Amino acid sequence: SHLESEPGGLDPFLLEERHRHHFTQISNALNRLLQLWNDNAPDEICAVEINDALHQVGQITGEITTEEVLGRIFSVFCVGK
Protein backbone atom coordinates (compact mmCIF):
# COMPACT_ATOMS: atom_id res chain seq x y z
CA SER A 1 0.00 0.00 0.00
CA HIS A 2 1.10 3.55 -0.58
CA LEU A 3 2.15 5.69 2.34
CA GLU A 4 -0.28 8.41 1.26
CA SER A 5 -3.19 5.99 1.62
CA GLU A 6 -2.49 5.11 5.25
CA PRO A 7 -5.19 6.27 7.67
CA GLY A 8 -4.14 9.60 9.09
CA GLY A 9 -1.20 9.76 6.69
CA LEU A 10 2.24 10.89 7.75
CA ASP A 11 1.41 14.59 7.93
CA PRO A 12 2.02 15.02 11.69
CA PHE A 13 5.57 13.73 11.25
CA LEU A 14 6.56 15.67 8.15
CA LEU A 15 8.61 18.74 8.89
CA GLU A 16 8.84 19.91 5.32
CA GLU A 17 7.02 19.39 2.05
CA ARG A 18 10.21 17.87 0.63
CA HIS A 19 9.87 15.04 3.16
CA ARG A 20 6.47 14.18 1.71
CA HIS A 21 8.06 14.02 -1.74
CA HIS A 22 10.84 11.71 -0.55
CA PHE A 23 8.44 9.46 1.40
CA THR A 24 6.31 9.17 -1.74
CA GLN A 25 9.40 8.25 -3.78
CA ILE A 26 10.39 5.65 -1.16
CA SER A 27 6.90 4.17 -1.26
CA ASN A 28 6.93 4.07 -5.06
CA ALA A 29 10.34 2.36 -5.15
CA LEU A 30 9.26 -0.24 -2.59
CA ASN A 31 6.02 -0.91 -4.46
CA ARG A 32 8.00 -1.41 -7.69
CA LEU A 33 10.38 -3.70 -5.78
CA LEU A 34 7.48 -5.78 -4.47
CA GLN A 35 6.07 -6.15 -7.98
CA LEU A 36 9.48 -7.14 -9.37
CA TRP A 37 9.99 -9.61 -6.52
CA ASN A 38 6.58 -11.18 -7.15
CA ASP A 39 7.46 -11.44 -10.86
CA ASN A 40 10.74 -13.24 -9.97
CA ALA A 41 12.82 -10.46 -11.53
CA PRO A 42 16.62 -10.83 -11.40
CA ASP A 43 18.27 -9.63 -8.20
CA GLU A 44 20.15 -6.92 -10.11
CA ILE A 45 16.87 -5.35 -11.23
CA CYS A 46 15.46 -5.51 -7.69
CA ALA A 47 18.64 -3.90 -6.38
CA VAL A 48 17.96 -0.81 -8.50
CA GLU A 49 14.71 -0.19 -6.62
CA ILE A 50 16.36 -0.84 -3.25
CA ASN A 51 19.08 1.65 -4.15
CA ASP A 52 16.46 4.21 -5.20
CA ALA A 53 14.62 3.83 -1.88
CA LEU A 54 17.86 4.14 0.08
CA HIS A 55 18.84 7.23 -1.90
CA GLN A 56 15.53 8.85 -0.96
CA VAL A 57 16.07 7.97 2.71
CA GLY A 58 19.49 9.63 2.43
CA GLN A 59 17.85 12.75 1.05
CA ILE A 60 15.72 12.96 4.21
CA THR A 61 18.51 12.16 6.67
CA GLY A 62 21.08 14.37 4.97
CA GLU A 63 23.37 11.53 3.95
CA ILE A 64 25.65 12.63 1.14
CA THR A 65 27.15 10.16 -1.32
CA THR A 66 30.62 10.34 -2.83
CA GLU A 67 29.14 11.21 -6.22
CA GLU A 68 27.25 14.14 -4.70
CA VAL A 69 30.38 15.46 -2.98
CA LEU A 70 32.38 15.26 -6.19
CA GLY A 71 29.54 16.85 -8.13
CA ARG A 72 29.43 19.77 -5.72
CA ILE A 73 33.20 20.21 -5.81
CA PHE A 74 33.40 20.18 -9.59
CA SER A 75 30.40 22.47 -9.95
CA VAL A 76 32.21 25.14 -7.91
CA PHE A 77 35.80 24.74 -9.06
CA CYS A 78 37.06 24.74 -12.62
CA VAL A 79 39.73 22.07 -12.88
CA GLY A 80 42.12 22.84 -15.73
CA LYS A 81 44.86 20.83 -17.38
N, C-alpha and C positions, 0 to 999 in steps of 0.2 A: 504494500500500500504506500501511497505517497505521503510524505510528511505533512503536506498542506491539508490532507484529508483527515488527519487525526482530530478527534474531538477536542475542541479547545485550542488546537494548533499550537505552535511554538511561540506565538507572539509575546507572552510575558517574559520569555527568556532572551529575546532578540534585542540586542543593544542598538543595532544599526540595520538599516535596510539592506546593506551589503551582506549581512549575515543571512538574511532570508534568501537572497540570491544563491549564496554558497550552499545553504542547506538544501535548497531545491536542486542544485547541481549534484550534490551528494546523493540525494534520493534518486534522481534520474540515473546516475551511474550505477547505483546498487540495483535498481530495477532492471537495467540492461544486463547487468551481471547475472542476476537471477534467471532471466530469460535465456541467456547464453548457456548457463549451467544446465538448465532444464533441457536445452537442445543438444547437450553433450558437445559443446564447442571446444576446440583445442584450448589448453591451458594458457597459451600465449595470448589468445584473443581475450580470454577472461581477465588476464593480468592487466590489459589495457584499461578496463573499466575499474579495476581495483586501484590502479595508479591514478586514474582521474579522480576517484573519490578521495584518495589520500591527498592529492594536490589541493582539492577544495578544502579539506580539513586544515591543511597548512595555511591556506589563505585566511582562515578564521583565526587560527592560533598565532599567526605571524611568522611561521616557519619560512625560512628563505632557502631555496635550493642553490646549488653551485651555479647552475645556468643563469638564475636570476641575478646573482651577485656579479657574474661576469658580464651579463647584459647591461647592468647598471653602470659598471666601470667603463665599459667600452662606449656607452652612450654619452658619457661625460667627457672622456679623454679621447683625443685623436692620437692614435698610435701610428707613427710614421715608420718609414724604413730606415 
